[in-house]
Amino acid sequence: MGILNTFSLAALCPRTGMMGLAISSAAPAVGQHVPFVTEIGVLVPQALTSPWIGGQGLKLLRVGFPPDAVISQVLSQDPERQKRQIGVLDRTGRTATFTGSACDGWAGEVEGNGFIALGNTLTGAETLNAMARTFVRSSSLDLPERLMRALEAGQGAGADSRGKTSSSLRVVSRSGEMVVDGRVDLHPDPVTRLRGVLEQSGQLRSRGKRETLDAMIRMG
């Protein structure tokens, strides 16, 4: 696989048990290359990607490996490990990340309570910091909306230094049922387009309606 220049946030909702991933990239069809969102965990392979890493990582999570051991195992015999960026989030909210020294441009991660934000070929750290802040501050919302807002915050903070082409948001329930599954494979403004697709399909409530409802709840 080629190098995917991306920014993403994966998270667990402790209240509902949902797990999900929001991601955007300068490469097309990022949702096809990073589909590893399941009820047992989320595995995010970025930079120089490999389907084997994603699939093998989920197998290890399923048999009980903690996130840090998953990363160690999938990279143990990898001659290109320094070109990889990987994030792992398990069912209990444990996290682990790895950013190789040969990843392009600014590359790094932010780990928080039940979430991880990853990025490479970015304009700087503020992209991930903005995503993390937005995710934490929106804790009263459902996980799909929190992930969408985090992605929008990353885009607003500058994001990928090569521009953006594709985006994806996936959320599964505690039992593994797909709750949200949206992709934009090729678009000049993929994050904005992703929200539109998800709202039009009924997978996300309109942001305006959501904020009106939130205000009514606070007033009541």
C-alpha positions as CSV (number, residue, x, y, z in Angstrom):
1,M,0.0,0.0,0.0
2,G,1.0,3.6,-0.5
3,I,1.7,6.3,2.1
4,L,-1.5,7.7,3.5
5,N,-1.1,11.3,4.9
6,T,-3.9,11.4,7.4
7,F,-5.4,12.8,10.6
8,S,-7.7,10.7,12.7
9,L,-9.4,10.2,16.1
10,A,-10.5,6.8,17.5
11,A,-12.6,6.6,20.6
12,L,-14.7,4.5,23.0
13,C,-17.9,5.8,24.6
14,P,-18.0,4.4,28.1
15,R,-21.6,5.2,28.5
16,T,-22.9,3.4,25.4
17,G,-20.0,1.0,24.7
18,M,-19.8,2.3,21.1
19,M,-16.4,2.5,19.4
20,G,-15.5,4.5,16.4
21,L,-13.0,6.2,14.1
22,A,-13.1,9.5,12.2
23,I,-10.4,10.0,9.6
24,S,-9.4,12.3,6.7
25,S,-6.5,12.1,4.2
26,A,-4.8,13.6,1.2
27,A,-5.0,10.2,-0.4
28,P,-8.3,9.0,-2.0
29,A,-10.5,6.4,-0.4
30,V,-9.0,6.4,3.1
31,G,-12.1,4.6,4.4
32,Q,-11.2,1.6,2.2
33,H,-7.7,1.4,3.6
34,V,-8.4,2.0,7.2
35,P,-11.6,-0.1,7.9
36,F,-10.5,-1.7,11.2
37,V,-13.4,-0.7,13.5
38,T,-15.0,-3.6,15.5
39,E,-16.6,-4.3,18.9
40,I,-13.4,-5.6,20.3
41,G,-11.3,-2.6,19.3
42,V,-10.1,-0.1,16.7
43,L,-6.8,-0.4,14.9
44,V,-5.6,2.6,12.9
45,P,-2.7,2.0,10.4
46,Q,-1.4,5.2,8.9
47,A,1.6,6.6,7.0
48,L,2.9,3.5,5.1
49,T,-0.2,1.3,5.5
50,S,-0.6,-2.4,5.4
51,P,-3.9,-4.4,5.4
52,W,-2.0,-7.3,7.2
53,I,-1.2,-5.0,10.1
54,G,-4.8,-4.1,10.6
55,G,-6.2,-7.6,10.3
56,Q,-3.5,-9.2,12.4
57,G,-3.8,-6.5,15.1
58,L,-7.5,-7.2,15.4
59,K,-6.8,-10.9,15.7
60,L,-4.4,-10.2,18.6
61,L,-6.9,-7.9,20.3
62,R,-9.6,-10.6,20.0
63,V,-7.4,-13.2,21.9
64,G,-6.6,-10.8,24.7
65,F,-3.4,-8.9,23.8
66,P,-3.3,-5.4,25.2
67,P,-2.8,-2.5,22.8
68,D,1.0,-2.0,23.4
69,A,1.6,-5.7,22.9
70,V,-0.4,-5.7,19.7
71,I,1.8,-2.9,18.3
72,S,5.0,-4.7,19.4
73,Q,3.8,-8.0,17.7
74,V,2.8,-6.5,14.4
75,L,6.0,-4.5,14.1
76,S,8.4,-7.1,15.4
77,Q,9.5,-8.4,12.0
78,D,8.6,-5.4,9.9
79,P,11.6,-4.0,8.0
80,E,9.6,-0.8,7.3
81,R,8.4,-0.2,10.8
82,Q,9.9,3.4,10.9
83,K,7.6,4.4,8.1
84,R,4.5,3.2,10.0
85,Q,2.1,5.0,12.2
86,I,-0.3,2.9,14.3
87,G,-2.9,3.5,16.9
88,V,-4.8,0.8,18.9
89,L,-7.8,1.2,21.2
90,D,-9.3,-1.8,22.9
91,R,-12.7,-2.6,24.4
92,T,-11.8,-1.3,27.9
93,G,-10.4,2.0,26.7
94,R,-6.8,1.1,26.8
95,T,-4.6,2.8,24.1
96,A,-1.2,2.5,22.5
97,T,0.4,4.4,19.6
98,F,3.5,4.2,17.5
99,T,4.9,6.8,15.1
100,G,8.0,5.8,13.2
101,S,10.9,8.1,12.8
102,A,10.7,8.0,9.0
103,C,7.1,9.3,8.8
104,D,6.8,12.3,6.5
105,G,6.5,15.9,7.8
106,W,5.1,16.6,11.2
107,A,3.8,13.3,12.7
108,G,2.7,12.5,16.2
109,E,-0.2,11.5,18.5
110,V,-2.3,12.5,21.4
111,E,-3.6,9.9,23.8
112,G,-6.5,10.6,26.3
113,N,-9.0,8.8,28.4
114,G,-10.5,6.3,26.0
115,F,-9.3,8.0,22.8
116,I,-6.3,8.5,20.5
117,A,-5.6,11.1,17.8
118,L,-3.0,10.4,15.2
119,G,-1.5,12.4,12.3
120,N,1.3,12.6,9.8
121,T,2.4,15.1,7.1
122,L,0.5,17.7,9.1
123,T,1.2,21.5,9.4
124,G,1.9,21.0,13.1
125,A,0.7,19.7,16.5
126,E,-2.3,22.0,16.6
127,T,-4.4,19.7,14.3
128,L,-4.3,16.9,16.9
129,N,-4.6,19.2,19.9
130,A,-7.7,20.8,18.4
131,M,-9.2,17.4,17.7
132,A,-8.5,16.2,21.3
133,R,-9.9,19.4,22.8
134,T,-13.1,19.2,20.8
135,F,-13.6,15.6,21.6
136,V,-13.2,16.1,25.3
137,R,-15.4,19.2,25.5
138,S,-18.3,17.5,23.7
139,S,-18.8,14.7,26.2
140,S,-22.5,15.3,26.5
141,L,-23.0,14.3,22.8
142,D,-23.3,10.9,21.2
143,L,-20.1,9.4,20.0
144,P,-20.7,9.8,16.2
145,E,-21.3,13.5,16.6
146,R,-18.3,13.9,18.9
147,L,-16.1,12.2,16.3
148,M,-17.5,14.3,13.5
149,R,-16.8,17.5,15.4
150,A,-13.3,16.4,16.2
151,L,-12.6,15.8,12.5
152,E,-14.0,19.2,11.7
153,A,-11.8,20.8,14.3
154,G,-8.7,19.1,12.9
155,Q,-9.6,20.4,9.4
156,G,-10.1,23.9,10.8
157,A,-6.7,23.8,12.5
158,G,-4.8,23.3,9.3
159,A,-4.6,19.5,9.1
160,D,-2.7,17.7,6.3
161,S,-0.1,19.9,4.6
162,R,-0.9,18.4,1.2
163,G,-4.6,19.2,1.4
164,K,-7.5,16.7,1.8
165,T,-9.1,14.3,-0.6
166,S,-11.1,11.7,1.4
167,S,-12.7,11.1,4.7
168,S,-14.6,8.4,6.7
169,L,-16.5,7.9,9.9
170,R,-17.4,4.5,11.3
171,V,-19.0,3.6,14.6
172,V,-20.1,0.2,15.9
173,S,-22.2,-0.7,18.9
174,R,-21.1,-2.7,21.9
175,S,-22.4,-5.9,20.1
176,G,-20.6,-5.0,16.8
177,E,-23.6,-3.7,14.9
178,M,-22.6,-0.9,12.5
179,V,-24.2,2.3,13.8
180,V,-22.6,4.8,11.4
181,D,-20.7,4.0,8.2
182,G,-19.9,7.0,5.9
183,R,-17.2,7.6,3.3
184,V,-16.2,10.3,0.9
185,D,-13.6,8.8,-1.4
186,L,-12.8,11.8,-3.6
187,H,-13.8,15.4,-3.0
188,P,-12.1,18.8,-2.6
189,D,-13.7,19.3,0.8
190,P,-14.2,15.8,2.1
191,V,-14.8,16.6,5.8
192,T,-17.7,19.0,5.1
193,R,-19.0,16.6,2.5
194,L,-18.9,13.7,5.0
195,R,-21.1,15.6,7.4
196,G,-23.6,16.3,4.6
197,V,-23.7,12.7,3.5
198,L,-24.2,11.4,7.1
199,E,-27.0,14.0,7.8
200,Q,-28.7,13.3,4.5
201,S,-28.7,9.6,5.1
202,G,-30.0,10.0,8.7
203,Q,-26.9,8.7,10.3
204,L,-26.1,12.0,12.0
205,R,-28.7,14.5,13.3
206,S,-28.3,17.9,11.7
207,R,-25.8,20.0,13.7
208,G,-28.3,22.9,13.9
209,K,-31.1,20.6,15.2
210,R,-28.6,19.0,17.6
211,E,-27.6,22.3,19.1
212,T,-31.2,23.5,19.4
213,L,-32.1,20.4,21.2
214,D,-29.1,20.7,23.5
215,A,-30.1,24.3,24.4
216,M,-33.7,23.2,25.1
217,I,-32.4,20.5,27.4
218,R,-30.2,22.9,29.3
219,M,-33.1,25.4,29.7
220,G,-35.4,22.7,30.9
